[in-house]
Amino acid sequence: MSAPRDLRRPLALLASALVVPALLLGGCTAAPTVTVDAPQPAVARAARTIAAAEIDPLQLEGPMEARTRREIGAWIAAAVRQELDARGIAVAPAGTSPDLVGRALVASRDNVQQVTGWSAVGRGMTREQIRWREGMLVIEIGDAATGDLVWRGTATAVIKGANARGQAAIDEVIARMFRSWPDG
């Protein structure tokens, strides 16, 4: 089964991003910003099954070990399944057509900003570079029959190092996204 039409479109921000080499949103300096887009709430409310596809570890590219890539992908898939199960949407049995298909994208980008200002200690004009890493997790769910986007949750945050919380941090972010799932 191929991905829905709308899910095949590259996301401009993700196309130029590098994937987070650590546990994406677990090392945030502040709570992630979560946004949700649900262009077809009726389809989401009526859905009862989703394709059993796992998160593709190849979508988690970047300088990380294959084991870490698989582990993060498994954590994301488990958290999404848990949220969908809580809403009565189960993995479609083998040989049946699911109502929904989905995917997850994990990315980061490094940002640099030049800042010019006056020194407080009388050294005159100063120039500094401020650097930060911004991470993003996108969960997209589409209608398996039409290929149209049904729901998208996006979480972004400034990343500050790795965090040992791992799966717990991913579970929290995905739970925040799914609070806006159009329940029936």
C-alpha positions as CSV (number, residue, x, y, z in Angstrom):
1,M,0.0,0.0,0.0
2,S,1.4,3.4,-0.9
3,A,1.4,6.5,1.3
4,P,-1.5,8.9,0.8
5,R,-1.1,11.6,-1.8
6,D,-0.9,14.4,0.7
7,L,1.5,12.5,2.8
8,R,3.9,12.1,-0.1
9,R,4.5,15.9,-0.4
10,P,7.8,16.9,1.1
11,L,7.6,19.3,4.0
12,A,9.7,22.2,3.1
13,L,11.2,22.6,6.6
14,L,12.0,18.9,6.8
15,A,13.5,18.7,3.4
16,S,16.4,20.9,4.5
17,A,16.7,19.6,8.0
18,L,19.0,17.1,9.6
19,V,17.5,14.4,11.8
20,V,18.2,14.7,15.5
21,P,21.1,12.6,16.6
22,A,19.9,12.4,20.1
23,L,16.5,11.8,21.7
24,L,14.7,14.5,19.9
25,L,12.3,16.4,22.2
26,G,13.6,14.9,25.4
27,G,16.4,17.5,25.9
28,C,14.2,20.6,25.3
29,T,15.0,23.9,27.1
30,A,11.2,24.5,27.4
31,A,8.0,22.6,26.8
32,P,7.6,21.8,23.1
33,T,5.2,23.9,21.0
34,V,2.5,21.6,19.7
35,T,0.2,22.4,16.8
36,V,-2.5,20.2,15.2
37,D,-4.2,20.4,11.8
38,A,-7.3,18.2,11.3
39,P,-8.7,19.0,7.9
40,Q,-11.1,16.0,7.9
41,P,-12.4,15.5,11.5
42,A,-15.3,13.3,10.3
43,V,-13.0,10.8,8.7
44,A,-10.9,10.7,11.9
45,R,-14.0,10.2,14.1
46,A,-15.3,7.4,11.8
47,A,-12.0,5.5,11.5
48,R,-11.6,2.2,13.4
49,T,-8.4,0.8,11.9
50,I,-4.9,1.9,10.8
51,A,-2.3,0.2,8.8
52,A,0.3,-1.8,10.8
53,A,3.3,-0.1,9.2
54,E,6.1,0.6,11.6
55,I,8.0,3.9,11.7
56,D,10.6,3.6,9.0
57,P,14.0,3.9,10.6
58,L,15.3,5.4,7.3
59,Q,13.2,8.5,8.0
60,L,15.4,9.0,11.1
61,E,18.5,9.7,9.2
62,G,21.6,11.4,10.5
63,P,24.6,10.7,12.6
64,M,23.1,8.1,15.0
65,E,23.6,4.4,15.4
66,A,21.2,2.1,13.7
67,R,20.2,0.7,17.1
68,T,19.3,4.2,18.3
69,R,17.4,4.9,15.1
70,R,15.3,1.7,15.6
71,E,14.7,2.4,19.2
72,I,13.4,6.0,18.6
73,G,11.2,4.7,15.8
74,A,9.8,2.0,18.0
75,W,9.1,4.5,20.8
76,I,7.2,6.8,18.4
77,A,5.3,4.0,16.9
78,A,4.3,2.6,20.4
79,A,3.2,6.0,21.6
80,V,1.1,6.6,18.5
81,R,-0.5,3.1,18.8
82,Q,-1.3,3.8,22.4
83,E,-3.0,7.1,21.6
84,L,-5.0,5.6,18.8
85,D,-5.9,2.5,20.8
86,A,-7.3,4.8,23.5
87,R,-9.6,6.3,20.8
88,G,-10.8,2.9,19.5
89,I,-8.6,2.7,16.5
90,A,-6.8,-0.6,16.2
91,V,-4.2,-2.0,13.8
92,A,-6.0,-3.5,10.8
93,P,-5.8,-7.3,10.7
94,A,-3.6,-8.8,8.0
95,G,-5.4,-9.0,4.6
96,T,-7.9,-6.3,5.4
97,S,-8.0,-2.7,4.2
98,P,-7.3,-0.1,7.0
99,D,-9.2,3.1,7.3
100,L,-6.1,5.1,8.0
101,V,-2.3,5.1,7.2
102,G,0.3,7.2,9.0
103,R,3.9,8.2,9.2
104,A,6.2,10.1,11.6
105,L,9.0,12.4,10.7
106,V,11.8,13.5,13.1
107,A,14.1,16.3,12.1
108,S,16.3,19.1,13.5
109,R,18.1,22.1,12.2
110,D,20.9,24.2,13.5
111,N,20.3,28.0,13.6
112,V,22.8,30.8,13.8
113,Q,22.0,34.5,14.4
114,Q,24.4,37.3,14.3
115,V,23.9,39.8,17.1
116,T,25.5,43.3,17.2
117,G,25.3,45.5,20.3
118,W,27.1,47.7,22.8
119,S,29.3,46.1,25.4
120,A,28.3,46.8,29.0
121,V,31.9,47.0,30.1
122,G,32.9,49.8,27.8
123,R,34.5,47.9,24.9
124,G,32.3,49.5,22.3
125,M,30.4,47.6,19.7
126,T,30.4,43.8,20.0
127,R,29.3,41.0,17.7
128,E,28.2,37.6,18.8
129,Q,26.9,34.5,17.2
130,I,24.0,32.8,18.9
131,R,23.6,29.1,18.0
132,W,20.7,26.8,18.8
133,R,19.2,23.5,17.6
134,E,15.5,23.3,16.9
135,G,13.9,19.8,16.8
136,M,10.6,18.7,15.2
137,L,8.4,15.7,15.4
138,V,5.6,15.4,12.9
139,I,2.9,12.7,13.0
140,E,0.7,12.6,9.8
141,I,-2.4,10.4,9.5
142,G,-4.2,10.0,6.2
143,D,-7.3,8.4,4.7
144,A,-6.1,5.0,3.3
145,A,-8.8,5.1,0.6
146,T,-8.4,8.6,-0.8
147,G,-4.9,9.5,0.2
148,D,-6.0,12.8,1.8
149,L,-4.5,14.2,5.0
150,V,-6.9,13.5,7.9
151,W,-4.8,14.8,10.9
152,R,-1.3,16.2,11.5
153,G,0.4,16.9,14.8
154,T,3.6,18.8,15.0
155,A,5.8,19.4,18.0
156,T,8.8,21.8,17.9
157,A,11.3,22.8,20.5
158,V,14.8,24.1,21.1
159,I,17.0,21.2,21.9
160,K,19.7,21.4,24.6
161,G,21.7,18.2,24.6
162,A,20.4,14.6,25.0
163,N,18.0,13.6,27.7
164,A,17.9,10.2,29.4
165,R,14.1,10.4,29.7
166,G,13.8,9.0,26.1
167,Q,10.6,7.2,25.7
168,A,8.8,9.1,28.5
169,A,9.5,12.4,26.8
170,I,8.3,11.1,23.4
171,D,5.2,9.7,25.1
172,E,4.4,13.0,26.7
173,V,4.8,15.0,23.4
174,I,2.7,12.6,21.4
175,A,0.0,12.5,24.1
176,R,-0.1,16.4,23.9
177,M,-0.6,16.1,20.2
178,F,-3.4,13.6,20.4
179,R,-5.4,15.7,22.9
180,S,-6.7,17.5,19.8
181,W,-7.7,14.3,18.0
182,P,-11.3,14.8,16.8
183,D,-13.0,12.2,19.1
184,G,-16.4,11.0,18.2
